[in-house]
Amino acid sequence: MPTSEKIKGPASYFPSIEKKYGQPIAHWLTLVSQREDMKHMEIVAWLKSEHGLGHGHANAIVAHVLAAKKK
């Protein structure tokens, strides 16, 4: 019997981000990946001001991208 593990961490926000903002999560991940010249909270502020994301959603996307770059 397959068990469905609950998604944890920043990725747990992805379904609601896609639903609320009408873009696939790949769109947001690509935008953030292109902001290598900015710090975490600068990117969060940019997503909020330029794209209208809420703080939690913006923070989740940025945290996910930056964590993946550390691996």
C-alpha positions as CSV (number, residue, x, y, z in Angstrom):
1,M,0.0,0.0,0.0
2,P,1.7,3.3,-1.1
3,T,2.0,6.0,1.5
4,S,1.7,9.6,0.5
5,E,4.2,11.7,2.3
6,K,3.1,15.2,3.1
7,I,5.2,17.9,1.5
8,K,7.1,19.9,4.1
9,G,9.0,23.2,4.0
10,P,8.8,25.9,1.4
11,A,7.5,23.5,-1.3
12,S,4.3,23.0,0.8
13,Y,3.3,26.5,-0.4
14,F,3.6,25.8,-4.1
15,P,0.1,24.6,-4.8
16,S,-1.5,27.7,-3.2
17,I,1.0,30.0,-5.0
18,E,0.1,28.5,-8.4
19,K,-3.6,28.8,-7.6
20,K,-3.5,32.3,-6.2
21,Y,-1.2,33.9,-8.8
22,G,-2.1,31.9,-11.9
23,Q,1.5,31.0,-12.9
24,P,3.2,27.6,-12.6
25,I,5.8,27.4,-9.8
26,A,8.5,27.0,-12.5
27,H,7.8,30.6,-13.5
28,W,8.5,31.9,-10.0
29,L,11.5,29.7,-9.5
30,T,13.0,31.0,-12.8
31,L,12.4,34.6,-11.9
32,V,14.1,34.2,-8.5
33,S,17.0,32.2,-10.0
34,Q,17.8,35.2,-12.2
35,R,18.2,37.4,-9.1
36,E,21.7,36.2,-8.1
37,D,22.8,39.7,-7.4
38,M,20.3,40.2,-4.6
39,K,20.0,38.9,-1.0
40,H,17.2,36.8,0.3
41,M,15.0,39.6,1.8
42,E,15.8,41.8,-1.2
43,I,14.3,39.2,-3.5
44,V,11.3,38.8,-1.2
45,A,10.7,42.5,-1.3
46,W,11.1,42.5,-5.1
47,L,8.5,39.7,-5.5
48,K,6.1,41.6,-3.3
49,S,6.5,45.0,-4.9
50,E,6.8,43.9,-8.6
51,H,4.6,40.9,-8.7
52,G,2.2,41.3,-5.8
53,L,3.1,38.2,-3.9
54,G,2.3,38.0,-0.2
55,H,5.3,37.8,2.2
56,G,4.9,34.1,3.0
57,H,4.6,33.0,-0.6
58,A,7.5,35.1,-1.7
59,N,9.7,33.9,1.2
60,A,8.9,30.3,0.4
61,I,9.9,30.6,-3.2
62,V,13.1,32.4,-2.3
63,A,14.0,29.9,0.4
64,H,13.4,27.0,-1.9
65,V,15.6,28.4,-4.7
66,L,18.5,29.5,-2.3
67,A,18.4,26.1,-0.5
68,A,18.7,24.3,-3.8
69,K,21.7,26.4,-4.8
70,K,23.5,25.3,-1.6
71,K,23.3,21.6,-2.5
